[in-house]
Amino acid sequence: MMGVGKTTVGRRLAAKLAVPFVDADVEIEAAAGCTIEEIFARHGEAAFRDGERRVIARLLAGPVCVIAAGGGAFNDEQTRASIRAHGISVWLRADLDLIMRRVGKRSNRPLLKTADPRGTVERLMAERGPIYAQADVAVDCIDGPPDATAARVIAALETWCGHPVAPLREAS
């Protein structure tokens, strides 16, 4: 979900695992040659989701890395299947109040350009929650240091895998 800290926690997780970090939204913007806001405005959400699906599939086919996928990416059945086949999915869960505090700090979220952003987030959480629950691992986010959340993600991954996961390779 937007505002849970995918990028911030993802960067710290990648550092702890000694693998690259990739923000799928940045990759989508680079591939499209414009911002996500512009993609939504010019071509609509369906076109954005199509590009997102292709970019994530490309990233999953590459070297091991931590990918921060947009909040709607996992909703796409093909993307979910690609992640399941080539990676481990992590659901960063947060409550509505925490998400609203975080997303209120930025104005570049196309899905929140509504008369009722809180209602929109609440609706998205209700719609996406059952899909997010299909993730391999779920970690609750709190309003605290991102390093603490990254450490909880590593602990959850180790429980899921049944062995230590950090670091995945020696840092160079």
C-alpha positions in Angstrom: 0.0 0.0 0.0 1.2 3.5 -0.6 2.8 5.2 2.3 4.0 2.1 4.1 7.7 2.8 3.4 8.4 0.4 0.5 11.2 2.6 -0.8 12.7 3.7 2.5 12.6 0.2 4.1 13.5 -1.4 0.7 16.8 0.6 0.5 17.7 -0.4 4.1 16.8 -4.0 3.5 18.9 -4.2 0.3 21.8 -2.7 2.2 21.5 -5.3 5.0 21.2 -8.1 2.3 24.1 -6.7 0.3 22.1 -6.6 -2.9 21.0 -3.7 -5.2 17.8 -1.8 -4.5 15.4 -1.0 -7.4 12.4 1.2 -7.2 9.9 0.0 -9.8 8.3 3.4 -10.1 11.6 5.0 -11.0 12.2 2.3 -13.6 8.7 2.8 -15.0 9.3 6.6 -15.3 12.6 5.9 -17.0 11.0 3.5 -19.5 8.1 5.9 -20.2 10.2 9.1 -20.3 7.7 10.8 -18.1 6.4 10.8 -14.5 3.8 8.4 -13.2 1.5 11.3 -12.7 1.9 12.2 -16.4 1.4 8.5 -17.5 -1.9 8.5 -15.5 -3.0 11.9 -16.9 -2.1 11.1 -20.5 -2.8 7.4 -20.9 -4.8 6.3 -17.8 -4.3 3.8 -15.1 -4.6 0.7 -17.4 -1.6 1.9 -19.5 0.4 2.6 -16.4 -0.4 -0.9 -15.0 0.6 -2.5 -18.4 4.0 -0.7 -18.2 4.4 -1.6 -14.6 3.8 -5.3 -15.3 6.5 -5.3 -18.0 9.0 -3.4 -16.0 8.6 -5.7 -12.9 8.9 -8.8 -15.1 12.1 -7.4 -16.5 13.5 -6.7 -13.0 12.5 -10.1 -11.8 14.4 -11.7 -14.7 17.6 -9.8 -13.7 20.1 -10.2 -10.9 18.9 -10.7 -7.3 17.8 -7.4 -5.8 15.2 -5.8 -3.6 12.4 -4.4 -5.7 10.0 -1.8 -4.3 6.9 -2.3 -6.4 4.0 0.2 -6.4 1.0 -0.3 -4.2 -1.2 -1.6 -7.0 1.4 -3.9 -8.7 0.6 -7.0 -6.6 -3.1 -6.6 -7.5 -2.2 -7.6 -11.1 -2.6 -11.4 -11.5 0.3 -11.6 -14.0 2.6 -9.5 -11.8 1.7 -11.6 -8.7 2.5 -14.8 -10.6 5.8 -13.4 -11.8 6.8 -12.4 -8.3 5.7 -15.8 -6.9 7.8 -17.6 -9.6 10.9 -15.4 -9.4 11.0 -13.8 -6.0 9.6 -13.5 -2.5 6.8 -11.1 -1.8 6.7 -9.0 1.3 3.6 -7.2 2.5 4.4 -4.1 4.6 1.2 -3.6 6.5 0.3 -0.3 8.2 -2.9 1.1 9.7 -4.9 3.8 8.0 -3.8 6.6 10.4 -0.1 5.9 9.8 -0.6 5.7 6.0 -2.5 9.0 6.0 0.2 10.8 8.0 2.8 9.6 5.5 0.9 10.2 2.2 -0.2 13.6 3.4 3.4 14.8 3.2 3.5 14.5 -0.7 1.1 15.6 -3.4 2.2 13.3 -6.2 -0.1 10.3 -5.7 -2.5 10.1 -8.7 -4.9 7.8 -6.9 -5.3 10.4 -4.1 -6.3 13.3 -6.3 -9.9 12.9 -5.0 -12.2 14.9 -2.8 -11.8 12.3 0.0 -8.2 11.0 0.0 -8.7 9.2 3.4 -11.8 7.5 2.0 -9.9 6.5 -1.1 -7.1 4.9 1.0 -9.6 3.2 3.2 -11.3 1.7 0.1 -8.0 0.7 -1.4 -7.0 -1.0 1.8 -10.3 -3.0 1.9 -10.0 -3.9 -1.8 -6.3 -4.8 -1.8 -6.0 -6.3 1.7 -7.2 -9.8 0.6 -4.8 -9.7 -2.3 -1.8 -8.4 -0.3 -2.6 -11.3 2.2 -1.4 -13.7 -0.5 2.2 -12.4 -0.1 4.8 -14.8 1.1 5.6 -12.7 4.2 3.8 -10.0 6.0 5.4 -7.4 8.3 3.6 -4.8 10.4 5.0 -1.3 10.0 5.0 1.1 12.9 5.8 4.7 13.1 9.4 4.1 14.0 12.9 3.8 12.4 12.9 2.2 8.9 15.9 0.2 10.0 13.7 -1.5 12.6 11.2 -2.4 10.0 13.9 -3.7 7.7 15.2 -5.9 10.6 11.7 -7.3 11.1 11.5 -8.1 7.4 14.8 -10.0 7.6 13.5 -11.9 10.6 10.3 -12.8 8.8 12.2 -13.8 5.7 14.4 -16.1 7.8 11.4 -17.7 9.4 9.8 -18.2 6.0 13.0 -19.6 4.4 14.0 -21.5 7.4 17.6 -20.2 7.3 19.6 -16.9 7.6 19.2 -14.6 4.6 21.6 -11.7 5.4 23.9 -10.9 3.7 23.1 -12.7 0.4 26.5 -11.9 -1.0 29.7 -10.2 0.1 29.6 -6.4 -0.2 32.1 -5.1 -2.7 
